[in-house]
Amino acid sequence: MKNRNNMQWMLTPFIAVVTLLVLLFALSYHPVSASPDTVYSSGPIGSPTGDVPDSGCSGSNYLTHTINIPDTGLVGDVNVTLSIDHTYDDDLDMFLLGPDGTTQVELATDIGGSGDNFTNTVFDDEAATAISSVDTSSEAPFTGSYQPEGSLSSFDGMDISGDWTLRICDDAGGDLGTLQAWSLEIELAAIFNIDTSQVSNIIVAEGGTATKPITI
């Protein structure tokens, strides 16, 4: 049988808000686990669709390739895997544009020196190695997982539905490349269903402290 004690809380407005949140989660939430990761793939691309323009990175001189996600939910985590054939990796600048049309994350720019190709390269914020820390031709073709140069967590909390666009340009002439395939691995954010009826209101007095008995 539970003990029920009335406690008088004397709280500043800030602490009142924090305490209410703690009580909500401690007393009356029903967590729904994050979904398993879902992979959305471009399938094979190749030439000519995947050819990267060899004309610098100004204006519209980008290869753009889009994966449309019809599902709904909020991003909890996103990783990008890609394969590009290119004879001088350092020429490539690669970005991921989110479905909001404005949030863009730098995956890698001017990485790899004279090395060839990115093969099954995974960009993952949680990877052990930053791709910028292995900026050498000997690391090519960068098979494995690397932290991108930007932060994919910029997409966290965003609705996954819509067009995700990979943008690639070649900032120097003389070497050519082709996007062979790419994919997104997305884990949805966890959802908490909170029954606020189980927690007493805390009334915060303007400019001062608040007093409210809460039964726990």
N, C-alpha and C positions, 0 to 999 in steps of 0.2 A: 504494500500500500504506500502510495507516494506521500511524502511530507509536503505540505503546502504552507508556505510562509509568506507573509506580506512584507515586502522590503520597500523602504522609502529611498528613492534615488534623487540625489541632488546633483544635477548635471548641467554643465555648460551646454550651449546649443550644439557645439561641434561634437562633444562627447555623447550627447543625446542621440544624434544621428548615428554615430558609430555603434553605440550600444544597441539601438534598435535593429541595425543590420545584423549584429551578432546574435541577438535573440531570435530574429527571423530564421536565420540559418540553423541555430541550435535547437529550436523548438518545433519548427513547422515547415521544413522543406522536404520535398520528395525529389531527389536527384534522378535525372534520366541520363544515363551514360552517353558519352560522345559516341558517334557512330564509327564503325570501322572505316579505315581509309578507303576511299573510292578513287580509282584511276580513270581518268578521261584521256583518251589517246587520239592523236591525229591520224594514226595509221601511216602507212608508207607515203612519203611525199616525193623526194627525188627531183630530178631535172625534167622539164624546165620550171615546174611550179616552185621548187625550193631554191632556185638559183639566187644567190645574194648579189645585188648590184655592186659592181666594182667601180664605184664612182663617187666615193666619199660619203660622209654622213650628214650632209646638209639637206634641208628641205625634206622632200619625200623620197630620198634615195635609200629607202629601207625595204627589205623583204618583210612583209607582214603575213603572218599565218594565224588563223583564228580557230580556237576550239570553243564551240557553243555548248554550254551546260544548261540543260532544260530543268534540272532539279532545283529544289529550294533548300534553304538552310543558311546558317551563318558559318563563315570560315573559322575553324579553330586552329588549323595549321595547313600550310600548303607547301609542297615541294615541286620542283620542276626537273624533268629529265629530258635531255636532248642529245641528238647525234647530228653533227655537221661535218661534212668533208670539206677541208680547206687546206691549202698548201702553205699558209703562213698565219698561224693562229692569232698572232699579235694584231693583225688587221681588224679583227672582229670586235664589234660592240653589240652586246645583247641585252635586251630589256624585256620585262613582262608587264603588260598593261592590263589592269583589272577591268571587270565588267562595268565599273562606274564611269569608265572612259577618261578618268583623270589620274588615278593612282598608278604610278609607274615605278617599278623596282629594277635597279641595275643588277643584272646577273653577273656579267663579266665584261670588262672593256680592256683591250690591249693586254691580254694575258697570253703567255705561252711562247713568246719570242718567235723563232723560226720553226717551231714544232708544227706538226700536221694533225689536224682533226680534233674534234671533241666527240668521244664515243661513249654513249651511255653515261654521260656526265650528269650527276644529280646535284641540284642546288637545294640545300637544306640548311635552314638556320641552325639546326641542332647538330650539324656535322662537326667532327673533331678538328677539321683542317679548313682554314680560310683559303679560298682559291688565290687570293692576292699574296699569300705567303709562299706559294709554290709557283711563282711567275717565271718559270724556266722552260726551255724547249724540251728538256729531258723528262718533264712531267707529262707532256702530251702522250696519248690523247685524252688525258684527264678522266679515265674510267674510274668511277667511284663517286663518293659523296663529298661535297665541299660547301662551306658557307659562301653564299654569294657576296658580291661587293656591297650591294644594298641589303635591306632587311625585308624578307618576305612577310614578317609579322605586320608590315604595313597593311596587309590585306585582312588581318584578323578582325572578326566581327562584321565583315562585309558579306552581303548576300551573294551566294555563289552563282546564282542564275545569271545567264547572259554570256556575252562574248569575252573570252580571255584571249589576248593577242600577244604573240611572240614577235618582237621587233628586232631585226638584225641588220646591221650595215657593215660595210667594208670601208675603213677610213684610209686605205692606201691602194694604189693601182698595182697591177702586175700579177696578182695571185687571185684565183677564183675559188669559190666555194658553193656548196649546196646543202641545204637543210634536208636531212633524210627522214627525220621523225622527231616528234616531241610529245610529251604528256604532262598532265597535272595529276598529282596525288593530293587529295583533299580530305582532311578529317573535319567533320562538323563540330562546332562548339557544343559543349554540354549545355543542356537546358535544365533549369531548376523551376519546378512548379511550387510556388510558395502560397500557403494558406495563411493569409494575413489575419484572418478572423481569430486565430489562436493566440495572437499577441496583442496586449493592451496598447492603446495609443500613448505616445509620449508627447505632451504639450510643451513646446518651448516658448518661453516668454520672450518677447522682443527685447533684445539688448541685455538679457540677463540670464539667470539660471532658471531651471524648470523643476517642478516637483510633481511626481506622479507615482502613486503606488502601483507596483507591478506584481502580480501573483505568479510565482513559479513553483 
